[in-house]
Each structure stands twice: as C-alpha cells, then as structure tokens.
Amino acid sequence: MKTFTFNLLIITFFGVEIFSCQPKDEYKTVWADEFSYTGLPDSTKWSFDTEGNAWNWGNNEAQHYTDGDIRNAFVSDGTLKIVALKDSMGGKAYTSARLVSKDKGDWLYGKFEMRAKLPVGKGTWPAFWMLSTDWEYGGWPDSGEIDIMEQVGYAPDTIVGSAHTKSYNHSIGTHKNGMIYCPTANSEFHTYGLEWEPEEYRVYLDGKPYFTFKNEHTDSKAWPFDKRFHILLNLAIGGDWGGKYGVDHAIFPATYEIDYVRVWQK
C-alpha cells in the first residue's frame, strides 16, 4: 500500500493563480534487501543469531540455529531461503537459521515490509518481527517486541501480529494481538507489513490492516516503542506455541522463502 502526501504548487498565468496538487511519496526507502545475489545472506545487512541456543530461546524450541551454514540460509533465484532440516546438532534434532539486522539496520519509526511464502507442516513457526536494539528499558519484555508476522504450522491459514511489553505480554496473559485469515500463506507469496509511528503501530497483510497497537501515553511499561529496533527473520521448530501439537518429521526440509525486505522512513 503506497501512501501519498501532496505539495501545493501555485502557477500564475496572465495574472491568474492556478493551484495544482502534486503527489509526493510520504516515505523514502532507507534500507532494503532484494536478494538479487547468490550465496549466504548479505553480511553487511544480516547477522546470524545463535546466542539463545543455550536456553532454547525462552520458548522451549526444538531447533539449533546455525551460524553461516549455507544449508540453513542461502540466497538463490532472487529469494532468501531459511531452511529447517532434520539434522541433529547442539543436542537438538533440527537445525535452522535466525537472521537479524541488529547494528546493520536499526530504526525508530518507519514502514517495514517483507514478501514471503511460508513453510508447510506441523511444528513450523516462521516469524518476521522486531526487537529493541539497545534494551534501554531492560530485558524482555520491558524494552518491547513487535511481531509483524507469525504463523504456526498446525494453523496454516492464520497469520498473527502481536505486541509485547512489560504491561502486555503472553507470560502474564495480557499480550495483545490480531489475526487474519490467509489460506494461501504456504502456497503463494504475500506481503507482511508494519507502519510504526509515535502514536501507534499498525500491522498489515497485503496492504490490509488487521492489528493496531496504540500509545496510551502512560509509561514505557505500556509503550516502549520510542527507541530504535531491528528486524529478525527466523524459522523455529516446535516450542511452546509452534510445537503445541507436536512436530511432523515428514515435512523436512521446511523452507521459509523471502522475496524481499524493505524499510522506509519519512
């Protein structure tokens, strides 16, 4: 969905002022990966995040995230593939990848989009989301989490967008989210988007808003979203949510395919 503002141009012909509205893009591109290359993800834009392998990422996840393993994350034919494999490593039965733009792409407010086709199968848990870069309000969830797209394989037709803060998070049963029906999420590419502003943020599927989280103007416990954040792309396997009904071992390799990631700011 493209947003426009208008500049007012005044032209004078023979002493008569003629008013004309000229469209102007409200947002300007500040960062993007079009995946128009081959090999590992661009190291100037992405890092591999493996730090949480030691504690199952807080969600009892069943995968071991690898660092620079081209079997789990690679670019070819114009798309990024994040691939989960049934491949024992680090005491886990599966491997996958978790990419982050931290310190290579960090923003306060803006418009964020990813076009992707999601993996198939019970036990998968792909996500497109954002975390605080500097954790100025403290550890999770105090500094906030913005979930632009999450899906679990046992509910393949449902896309979820969420907010997590100290006041609103799933660990205390207060988190806020929205869901939208998308029966072709695993067979077709769709665009997942976020517009993040000082007063609220809105989450979109193919340009249609389905979740809004508003700034209550109370404190950082409710709105920590006034600091810079970065993007995360990952494919988890199992875990408290993704593995609620188990993992189907017949689905591997499971592939999360991403056409592009783009960021705009005003």
ABEGO torsion letter per residue (X at the ends): XBBBBBBBBBBBBGGBBBBBBBBBBABBBABBBAGABBEBBBAAABBBBAAAAAAGGGAGBABBBBBGBAAABBBBGGBBBBBBBBBBBGGBABBBBBBBABGABBBBEEBBBBBBBBBBEBGBBBBBBBBBAAGAAEBOAAAEBBBABBBBAABAABBBBBBBBAABBAAAGABBBBBBBBAAAAABBBBBBBBBBAABBBBBBGGBBABBBBBAGABAAABAAABBBBBBBBBBBEEAAAAAAEBBAAAOBBBBBBABBBBBBX
